Every structure is written in C-alpha cells, then in structure tokens.
Amino acid sequence: MSSTKLLQKAQYCVEKGRDFSREGDYVNSIEQFKIAKDIYEAYHFFDKCIQLNHAISGNYVRLNLLGEAKVHLEDVYEIVEKKLNGSESCLANYYDCMATIFHIEGDHVKAIHYYKAAGEKLILIGEKGLKLARNYHSLGGVYYECQAFEKALNYYQKALDIEVSLLGWDNIKVAEICFATAQAYNATGNHGEAVDLLKKALCAYMLLLGEENLEVSYCYEQLGIVFGDLGNQEAELYFYNRALIIRKEQLGDNHQEVSDIYHNMATVYHFLKEFEYKSYYTLKSLAHRTINFN
C-alpha cells in the first residue's frame, strides 16, 4: 500500500476512533486509534502519535484500566524526550495526565509530585492563564483530600484569583473553584471568607443554571455547614431546608442526598435538645437510607 493510502487510512481510523468515543464504545475507539498511531509512527509523525497516545490513555481511564493508561502516557514521555528534545508543553501535559491517574488511584503523594511538575513546566513556558489555574485547582483538591487545608487553600486561592481576573465572577468554572475555596476557608476556621465566597458561587449558579439547580442546593447545604460552625443553628437549619426543597424536587424523596440533608437536620435538633424534631428527622433519614440500601 502506498504511503498516501496508508496516511489516508490513518486519518480514517482517527475519525472512526473519535466516533466510537462519542458513542461510548471505548474499546473499539482504542483499536482504531492504535492502528492510526502505528501508521503515523512509521512515518515519524510524532506530534500525531502523542495526540493519539493521550486519546488512547484517556479511553483506558474511562474503562478504569489505569495501568494501561499509564503505559501509553509513558510512550508519550519517550517520544517527547527522544524525538522532540523534551518539549516543555508536551511534558506539562504528560505530567498532568499522570497526576490525574495517580489521583484516581488514591496515590496522593505521586499525584502531588506530578501536578507540581506540570505546574513548573507551565510556568517555564510562560503560562499564566487558565491552564495554570486548573493545575492549582487540582493541587488544591489533592491537598484538601489529605486534610492539608492550609496548603489546599493556598492553591485554591491562586486558582480563583487567576480565573476571576480572566472570566469574572459569573462563570460556571469560577463558581466551582469559588465553592472549593470556600470549603477550604471553612476548614481553616475562616468562616466569614467562606460565607462570602459561597454567596458568590450561589449567585453565579442561580444566574447561569437557575434557582432550582442541584448546584444551588449544594451551596445552600455548605452555607448551612458554615453557619453551624459559627454556632448559628437558626441559619444552619434555614439553609438545610432550602437545600432539601431543591433536592426533593430534583432527585425525589428516596435519594441518598435527600437522606443526607435529613441527617444533618436531625444532628442540629439534637444539639438544640429539641428531641421531638430530632427523632422526626432521624426517622426520615433512616427511612430513606433503608430504601436506598434495599
């Protein structure tokens, strides 16, 4: 087969692989991408090989075959080092993808190592925008899971500052990092800052997604938690109830997240020594948990 026909076949396989990915057929997508990658590799189209290795790795992640995903990322690293003289931007992408896989696996130490390596490469190539913000957001998330809340807050705040400067407050991505930063502020005892940021996230979600969206419910719940930490149980119950109304409407009475709100409310009434209400919400919570378990 001529080189022209082989390269046409590679492009056809790439397009088929993308179609399979969109349909959720990741196994056949991987097969098509591998055929294309082998052809491009034979003709030294290394940029395309890198793109396809990333695509193959991503599909293996979706199939929860993380070992296979890492194998193809290592192929990326080998190409970058041996064929592209250590391209900093390609290495940043490689480190970020490896970090994501280690994060999924629960290996926080390696996830932090690779996220930091990715961030260093981004800074080295002069990146100051959303890619760097996403890197900081990811690092904040890992540190938060490790309960290293001060470090989490540091990275979340850096990400928030960048995203707000570029996108403004009325943006879904900004609302997401705003919510995460608020949680970190609350975990470090900075409750006032947490309330302020949660209100900003709440306003953005209500504006962009509507007042009955689940993201609005999560903001109300988190506001309840913060006011509880401040010792304002009246406000805590108010926000839990606002969250409950939305969740029952969106998820139905028998959803786990509805049960979680009932449990929170029961805990507050126990603290207030209003045991009749505590018993009522405890029974509601247990009833929903039983239904979900069965």
Secondary structure as the mmCIF struct_conf table of DSSP 4:
data_model
#
loop_
_struct_conf.conf_type_id
_struct_conf.id
_struct_conf.beg_label_comp_id
_struct_conf.beg_label_asym_id
_struct_conf.beg_label_seq_id
_struct_conf.end_label_comp_id
_struct_conf.end_label_asym_id
_struct_conf.end_label_seq_id
HELX_RH_AL_P HELX_RH_AL_P1 SER A 3 GLU A 23
TURN_TY1_P TURN_TY1_P1 GLY A 24 GLY A 24
HELX_RH_AL_P HELX_RH_AL_P2 TYR A 26 ALA A 42
TURN_TY1_P TURN_TY1_P2 TYR A 43 HIS A 44
HELX_RH_AL_P HELX_RH_AL_P3 PHE A 46 ARG A 62
TURN_TY1_P TURN_TY1_P3 LEU A 63 ASN A 64
HELX_RH_AL_P HELX_RH_AL_P4 LEU A 66 LYS A 83
BEND BEND1 LEU A 84 ASN A 85
HELX_RH_AL_P HELX_RH_AL_P5 GLU A 88 GLU A 105
TURN_TY1_P TURN_TY1_P4 GLY A 106 GLY A 106
HELX_RH_AL_P HELX_RH_AL_P6 HIS A 108 LEU A 124
TURN_TY1_P TURN_TY1_P5 ILE A 125 GLY A 126
BEND BEND2 GLY A 129 GLY A 129
HELX_RH_AL_P HELX_RH_AL_P7 LEU A 130 GLU A 145
TURN_TY1_P TURN_TY1_P6 CYS A 146 GLN A 147
HELX_RH_AL_P HELX_RH_AL_P8 PHE A 149 LEU A 167
BEND BEND3 TRP A 169 ASN A 171
HELX_RH_AL_P HELX_RH_AL_P9 ILE A 172 ALA A 187
TURN_TY1_P TURN_TY1_P7 THR A 188 GLY A 189
HELX_RH_AL_P HELX_RH_AL_P10 HIS A 191 LEU A 209
TURN_TY1_P TURN_TY1_P8 GLU A 211 GLU A 212
BEND BEND4 ASN A 213 ASN A 213
HELX_RH_AL_P HELX_RH_AL_P11 LEU A 214 ASP A 229
TURN_TY1_P TURN_TY1_P9 LEU A 230 GLY A 231
HELX_RH_AL_P HELX_RH_AL_P12 GLN A 233 LEU A 251
TURN_TY1_P TURN_TY1_P10 ASP A 253 ASN A 254
HELX_RH_AL_P HELX_RH_AL_P13 GLN A 256 PHE A 271
TURN_TY1_P TURN_TY1_P11 LEU A 272 LYS A 273
HELX_RH_AL_P HELX_RH_AL_P14 PHE A 275 PHE A 293
#
